[in-house]
Amino acid sequence: MTWDYIEKAQSWLNGSYDHETKEEVKTLMETDLKELEDAFYKNLEFGTGGLRGIMGVGTNRMNRYTVGMATQGFANYLLKVNRHKSNLCVAVAFDCRNNSSFFARITAEVFAANGFKVLLFHELRPTPELSFAIRHHGCVGGVMITASHNPKEYNGYKVYWSDGAQIVYPHDENIIKEVSMIDDPSKVKFSGDETLIHVGGSETDEAYLNAVQSLTLSGDIVKRHTEAVKIVYTPLHGTGVKLVPEALRRVGFKKIFNVPAQDIVDGNFPTVVSPNPEEKDAFKMALEKASEVDADLILATDPDADRLGVAVRDDRGNIMLLNGNQTAAILTYYLLERYCELGRLKRGENNLNYYMVKTIVTSDLLKSIADFYGVEMFNVLTGFKYIAEVVRKNEGKRIFIGGGEESYGFNAGEFVRDKDGILSSLLIAEAAAWAHEKDKSLYSLLVDIYVQFGFYKERLISVTKKGIDGLKQIRDIMNKFRNEPLQRILGEEVVLMHDYKSSETVDFISDLRYPISLPKSDVIQFVTDGCTMVSVRPSGTEPKIKYYLGIKTNLDSADDFRKIDKEMEIKLDKLQEQISSI
């Protein structure tokens, strides 16, 4: 192993790499062999969504060469698939991260060198707008340079198909094969016809914002309560800085307060430890602003503005951070109930023309709500691309109301085929105005949802396992769960095990096995006779293994919420302790 990575590093010193890169490699060889090993022990894996990794020199890093090689492989596949077409077009966008504009330019130049017309955004733009642009401009594909909510040392390369969604089977596997054949930068066309690169974006902004505004359901209600609904918004130094406030203003919201220090676009994310709206610390400055202006609703988007974090005031005036399941539940309920009020759905009937989608690790509360309204809720693998795949298959046949996942992603409508933090910001703000019309808050609305549909409570545990050893540890953990399945969880009997890698459900009560009709994925779920669920999966974007814990009980009255919530929190603590000991 030692010889392999040193040999690979030496090949970079002897190869046709730029002087600066060679100097960095030389420095690592002289000062930090551990870092050198991590940088060269393998190639940065082009996975089913593209690339994501730490920036720096090496085969296992994000740099001009790994980005160029990925682009060449993607370009080769697009040319094969579209060989009978001419004037092929791709869209390229980038977020606020260090080197994002640099990687976007390299991506555009490689595409242009391969004969593609390239629509390159002139400055940072959100991921959902990139998805929109692909469809709007009739592109055959696109690339978004972003590492989403990862720490500042990371960057990434998201690959999109002509429908505006991230790639799925068979295109993902085929692109991976093409990329794997580009095993040396000499196979990359790094420069070509610059006239094929069209730099712009403002016209796409307007088209996208008009599309977002077209999905408003409560414009009149917003205008009646525009002074009452106070919103604090932070982009966490990212791409939502212009479009989120503008989308809110266009619908009629006026009391929008920003967090000036976090409006500054900065890939170092100087005001937060991590630009992740899933983490409480990311909200610190926004919560301070909310206290200052007495805001009811606090919104935060991640750097590429596809994820939305939400905080609301409870009935005692305290700020409560919602998790992704809670936000998705409120949005699901609001959309379905509002559809009924507008006459698009009929209560108590099967509304077969409409559907929604969630992922397998997202709360079943969403399904309970959809069932009540007679709307089918599809259940798909983790990743918004699988939600988008259902939308594609049903396009022109049925109406997609919305879909969400526990990891703070939600979308509605069909013009964007990825999670959309801009649209989600607008919808949750609308829901707040709609609730205010009914003399409710988003907090009381959530509690009412629990009373009506069941009190679901979840917790996510992410355990980081870095490097070669970490990768092996994650594999060993997954193997242990498969070879030694959980039999009891918190004293409840495990009745089902869903193994999405073997595409099989095991019913421990009947001792029968059933096929799973979803694509294979390295995910295991255990379900007890008390409706407790534990899901385990390696992260697809970070060196982590993730445990999704979910429990359910009844909430008879809103007055009992705090008491029952505390009891469930204690139960989740015990469940986490049990899982952590395995």
Beta strands, then each sheet from edge to edge (+ up, - down):
strand 1: 50-54
strand 2: 89-94
strand 3: 117-121
strand 4: 141-145
strand 5: 154-161
strand 6: 197-200
strand 7: 231-234
strand 8: 256-258
strand 9: 297-301
strand 10: 308-313
strand 11: 319-322
strand 12: 354-359
strand 13: 376-380
strand 14: 399-405
strand 15: 409-411
strand 16: 455-464
strand 17: 488-489
strand 18: 492-499
strand 19: 504-507
strand 20: 512-515
strand 21: 524-528
strand 22: 533-538
strand 23: 544-553
sheet 1: 1+ 5- 4+ 2+ 3+ 6+
sheet 2: 8+ 7+ 9+ 10- 11+
sheet 3: 13+ 12+ 14+ 15-
sheet 4: 16+ 23- 22+ 21- 18+ 17-
sheet 5: 16+ 23- 22+ 21- 18+ 19- 20+
end
